[in-house]
């Protein structure tokens, strides 16, 4: 069975989707069979990192509204890794994107969707593609749909910034995760400015959340310039930001 990893943040703008995409890509580059599902149905966008446009095939919405099977809305994006000569062994990377159509997003906001069908889709996709990892890119905050994704996950990867609002919101998220008895809770601190004492920051994280901080991603001008145009950890494997993404990958594979 695939290891389910929910990548989450309490607030938007933390770099959650960028982190999820790069972690998935590195896992696949090392030989794992990985699928990433964009369940941020209200504000999707991770598909951009894989070079997909607004109209490139059916979406998760079509599956949730029973117009397509989960396999039919899954796109093999392994070529994005091959383009960097980075893939080894039997590694594959698949993506299930959500619709960016205004009418589809409005329908989700108004009607919601069958959460049970989403869970069944995760199970079917894992079995049909013989996945090692299923990465769930969640909607920020704590709504009903997000809680389901978190509840069924083996690992919850929480992304936050060194910001008072993020710290407070993440405390709520961690509290909920512990009530839901998530098997593993890992923290990733992103967009950390230069000059910050990292040991002190790690200590503050431990004292605040009593959870493992698996990586501290620097505030990188190179990542900002990349502007979601490529999978940065593959394009710039020697960059300090990419090295921290690799730490996350190593921890997930442990």
C-alpha positions as a Python dict, from the first residue, in 0.01 Angstrom:
ca = {
    (1, 'X'): (0, 0, 0),
    (2, 'X'): (108, 354, -72),
    (3, 'X'): (226, 578, 208),
    (4, 'X'): (-21, 871, 223),
    (5, 'X'): (138, 1208, 293),
    (6, 'X'): (-85, 1512, 351),
    (7, 'X'): (102, 1837, 287),
    (8, 'X'): (-79, 2110, 474),
    (9, 'X'): (-57, 2465, 605),
    (10, 'X'): (-289, 2668, 823),
    (11, 'X'): (-261, 2972, 596),
    (12, 'X'): (-203, 3027, 227),
    (13, 'X'): (122, 3161, 87),
    (14, 'X'): (350, 2927, 280),
    (15, 'X'): (488, 2755, -31),
    (16, 'X'): (291, 2438, 42),
    (17, 'X'): (221, 2339, -318),
    (18, 'X'): (574, 2418, -434),
    (19, 'X'): (714, 2207, -152),
    (20, 'X'): (473, 1920, -225),
    (21, 'X'): (557, 1920, -596),
    (22, 'X'): (932, 1920, -542),
    (23, 'X'): (916, 1648, -276),
    (24, 'X'): (707, 1431, -511),
    (25, 'X'): (947, 1491, -798),
    (26, 'X'): (1254, 1397, -594),
    (27, 'X'): (1086, 1084, -462),
    (28, 'X'): (1007, 976, -819),
    (29, 'X'): (1357, 1066, -937),
    (30, 'X'): (1492, 820, -680),
    (31, 'X'): (1284, 534, -818),
    (32, 'X'): (956, 564, -626),
    (33, 'X'): (612, 546, -786),
    (34, 'X'): (441, 867, -675),
    (35, 'X'): (110, 1040, -737),
    (36, 'X'): (25, 1390, -624),
    (37, 'X'): (-339, 1491, -589),
    (38, 'X'): (-440, 1857, -579),
    (39, 'X'): (-726, 1860, -330),
    (40, 'X'): (-703, 2238, -299),
    (41, 'X'): (-1014, 2243, -515),
    (42, 'X'): (-1110, 2597, -414),
    (43, 'X'): (-779, 2747, -528),
    (44, 'X'): (-587, 2493, -740),
    (45, 'X'): (-254, 2560, -903),
    (46, 'X'): (3, 2286, -852),
    (47, 'X'): (-43, 2176, -1216),
    (48, 'X'): (151, 2484, -1329),
    (49, 'X'): (470, 2337, -1181),
    (50, 'X'): (427, 2038, -1410),
    (51, 'X'): (378, 2244, -1725),
    (52, 'X'): (5, 2175, -1755),
    (53, 'X'): (-249, 2434, -1866),
    (54, 'X'): (-608, 2506, -1773),
    (55, 'X'): (-758, 2272, -2030),
    (56, 'X'): (-519, 1975, -2031),
    (57, 'X'): (-767, 1692, -1986),
    (58, 'X'): (-1023, 1600, -1720),
    (59, 'X'): (-972, 1691, -1356),
    (60, 'X'): (-1040, 1570, -1004),
    (61, 'X'): (-1369, 1757, -1027),
    (62, 'X'): (-1482, 1526, -1306),
    (63, 'X'): (-1408, 1226, -1085),
    (64, 'X'): (-1588, 1374, -784),
    (65, 'X'): (-1894, 1451, -998),
    (66, 'X'): (-1889, 1093, -1136),
    (67, 'X'): (-1807, 1193, -1493),
    (68, 'X'): (-1473, 1007, -1504),
    (69, 'X'): (-1283, 734, -1322),
    (70, 'X'): (-993, 832, -1100),
    (71, 'X'): (-752, 675, -1348),
    (72, 'X'): (-899, 880, -1633),
    (73, 'X'): (-820, 1206, -1453),
    (74, 'X'): (-461, 1104, -1373),
    (75, 'X'): (-180, 1240, -1591),
    (76, 'X'): (166, 1084, -1614),
    (77, 'X'): (406, 1376, -1568),
    (78, 'X'): (723, 1168, -1544),
    (79, 'X'): (856, 1351, -1848),
    (80, 'X'): (914, 1655, -1626),
    (81, 'X'): (1172, 1449, -1438),
    (82, 'X'): (1318, 1285, -1748),
    (83, 'X'): (1374, 1635, -1891),
    (84, 'X'): (1629, 1691, -1613),
    (85, 'X'): (1791, 1349, -1667),
    (86, 'X'): (1700, 1284, -1305),
    (87, 'X'): (1485, 971, -1306),
    (88, 'X'): (1624, 634, -1201),
    (89, 'X'): (1487, 281, -1199),
    (90, 'X'): (1110, 243, -1220),
    (91, 'X'): (1030, 585, -1081),
    (92, 'X'): (708, 740, -1208),
    (93, 'X'): (525, 1060, -1123),
    (94, 'X'): (152, 1111, -1171),
    (95, 'X'): (-68, 1414, -1114),
    (96, 'X'): (-438, 1456, -1049),
    (97, 'X'): (-508, 1826, -1097),
    (98, 'X'): (-816, 2024, -997),
    (99, 'X'): (-1013, 2246, -1230),
    (100, 'X'): (-936, 2617, -1248),
    (101, 'X'): (-1267, 2687, -1423),
    (102, 'X'): (-1457, 2963, -1240),
    (103, 'X'): (-1783, 2771, -1276),
    (104, 'X'): (-1630, 2450, -1137),
    (105, 'X'): (-1480, 2632, -839),
    (106, 'X'): (-1814, 2807, -775),
    (107, 'X'): (-1990, 2470, -780),
    (108, 'X'): (-1748, 2329, -523),
    (109, 'X'): (-1795, 2634, -300),
    (110, 'X'): (-2173, 2608, -328),
    (111, 'X'): (-2235, 2233, -326),
    (112, 'X'): (-1922, 2076, -185),
    (113, 'X'): (-1851, 1718, -289),
    (114, 'X'): (-1871, 1358, -169),
    (115, 'X'): (-1581, 1317, 72),
    (116, 'X'): (-1624, 940, 76),
    (117, 'X'): (-1573, 929, -300),
    (118, 'X'): (-1248, 1122, -261),
    (119, 'X'): (-1122, 866, -10),
    (120, 'X'): (-1221, 581, -242),
    (121, 'X'): (-1034, 755, -523),
    (122, 'X'): (-716, 763, -315),
    (123, 'X'): (-746, 390, -249),
    (124, 'X'): (-821, 301, -611),
    (125, 'X'): (-537, 516, -743),
    (126, 'X'): (-287, 363, -501),
    (127, 'X'): (-387, 11, -605),
    (128, 'X'): (-417, 69, -981),
    (129, 'X'): (-82, 245, -1013),
    (130, 'X'): (99, 37, -750),
    (131, 'X'): (208, 355, -575),
    (132, 'X'): (477, 389, -313),
    (133, 'X'): (363, 739, -214),
    (134, 'X'): (43, 937, -255),
    (135, 'X'): (102, 1306, -186),
    (136, 'X'): (-211, 1505, -101),
    (137, 'X'): (-180, 1880, -156),
    (138, 'X'): (-452, 2006, 79),
    (139, 'X'): (-653, 2325, 100),
    (140, 'X'): (-509, 2562, 365),
    (141, 'X'): (-695, 2583, 694),
    (142, 'X'): (-918, 2326, 856),
    (143, 'X'): (-1237, 2255, 660),
    (144, 'X'): (-1423, 1926, 644),
    (145, 'X'): (-1258, 1806, 323),
    (146, 'X'): (-909, 1885, 452),
    (147, 'X'): (-975, 1703, 779),
    (148, 'X'): (-1067, 1389, 585),
    (149, 'X'): (-741, 1400, 388),
    (150, 'X'): (-551, 1445, 711),
    (151, 'X'): (-739, 1171, 896),
    (152, 'X'): (-652, 898, 647),
    (153, 'X'): (-288, 1002, 607),
    (154, 'X'): (14, 817, 740),
    (155, 'X'): (217, 1137, 761),
    (156, 'X'): (110, 1498, 794),
    (157, 'X'): (369, 1744, 668),
    (158, 'X'): (287, 2092, 798),
    (159, 'X'): (444, 2392, 623),
    (160, 'X'): (477, 2724, 805),
    (161, 'X'): (676, 3046, 786),
    (162, 'X'): (863, 3223, 1069),
    (163, 'X'): (560, 3446, 1124),
    (164, 'X'): (352, 3500, 1439),
    (165, 'X'): (24, 3428, 1258),
    (166, 'X'): (166, 3109, 1109),
    (167, 'X'): (300, 2997, 1447),
    (168, 'X'): (-37, 3049, 1613),
    (169, 'X'): (-234, 2882, 1334),
    (170, 'X'): (5, 2590, 1319),
    (171, 'X'): (-47, 2533, 1693),
    (172, 'X'): (-418, 2483, 1618),
    (173, 'X'): (-333, 2249, 1328),
    (174, 'X'): (-96, 2042, 1541),
    (175, 'X'): (-358, 2016, 1816),
    (176, 'X'): (-618, 1888, 1569),
    (177, 'X'): (-369, 1641, 1417),
    (178, 'X'): (-298, 1496, 1759),
    (179, 'X'): (-668, 1459, 1835),
    (180, 'X'): (-706, 1275, 1505),
    (181, 'X'): (-412, 1050, 1601),
    (182, 'X'): (-211, 1105, 1284),
    (183, 'X'): (70, 846, 1294),
    (184, 'X'): (347, 1094, 1211),
    (185, 'X'): (353, 1473, 1228),
    (186, 'X'): (645, 1655, 1065),
    (187, 'X'): (709, 2028, 1041),
    (188, 'X'): (878, 2223, 762),
    (189, 'X'): (972, 2585, 818),
    (190, 'X'): (982, 2777, 490),
    (191, 'X'): (1098, 3120, 373),
    (192, 'X'): (1346, 3167, 658),
    (193, 'X'): (1554, 3485, 608),
    (194, 'X'): (1933, 3474, 620),
    (195, 'X'): (2093, 3566, 949),
    (196, 'X'): (1842, 3376, 1164),
    (197, 'X'): (2001, 3148, 1423),
    (198, 'X'): (1874, 2809, 1304),
    (199, 'X'): (1949, 2616, 1623),
    (200, 'X'): (1747, 2866, 1824),
    (201, 'X'): (1469, 2844, 1568),
    (202, 'X'): (1460, 2463, 1590),
    (203, 'X'): (1449, 2486, 1969),
    (204, 'X'): (1159, 2732, 1949),
    (205, 'X'): (975, 2495, 1715),
    (206, 'X'): (1025, 2200, 1952),
    (207, 'X'): (913, 2399, 2255),
    (208, 'X'): (606, 2526, 2072),
    (209, 'X'): (488, 2210, 1898),
    (210, 'X'): (679, 1916, 2049),
    (211, 'X'): (720, 1779, 1695),
    (212, 'X'): (1010, 1710, 1461),
    (213, 'X'): (1120, 1992, 1232),
    (214, 'X'): (1240, 1794, 933),
    (215, 'X'): (1365, 2085, 720),
    (216, 'X'): (1424, 2460, 728),
    (217, 'X'): (1392, 2608, 379),
    (218, 'X'): (1573, 2937, 325),
    (219, 'X'): (1406, 3243, 175),
    (220, 'X'): (1561, 3206, -169),
    (221, 'X'): (1568, 3470, -438),
    (222, 'X'): (1641, 3195, -689),
    (223, 'X'): (1322, 3010, -596),
    (224, 'X'): (1128, 3336, -622),
    (225, 'X'): (1275, 3403, -967),
    (226, 'X'): (1180, 3051, -1071),
    (227, 'X'): (818, 3162, -1020),
    (228, 'X'): (672, 2808, -1039),
    (229, 'X'): (822, 2776, -1386),
    (230, 'X'): (1007, 2454, -1309),
    (231, 'X'): (1066, 2193, -1040),
    (232, 'X'): (1344, 2382, -868),
    (233, 'X'): (1493, 2088, -676),
    (234, 'X'): (1557, 1913, -1008),
    (235, 'X'): (1664, 2221, -1200),
    (236, 'X'): (1903, 2340, -924),
    (237, 'X'): (1996, 2027, -726),
    (238, 'X'): (2297, 2189, -556),
    (239, 'X'): (2106, 2488, -421),
    (240, 'X'): (2067, 2504, -38),
    (241, 'X'): (1686, 2510, -82),
    (242, 'X'): (1701, 2185, -279),
    (243, 'X'): (1920, 2027, -12),
    (244, 'X'): (1647, 2089, 244),
    (245, 'X'): (1385, 1935, 15),
    (246, 'X'): (1609, 1630, -4),
    (247, 'X'): (1602, 1606, 377),
    (248, 'X'): (1223, 1584, 362),
    (249, 'X'): (1244, 1311, 99),
    (250, 'X'): (1495, 1114, 307),
    (251, 'X'): (1268, 1138, 610),
    (252, 'X'): (961, 1020, 416),
    (253, 'X'): (1152, 722, 281),
    (254, 'X'): (1282, 623, 625),
}
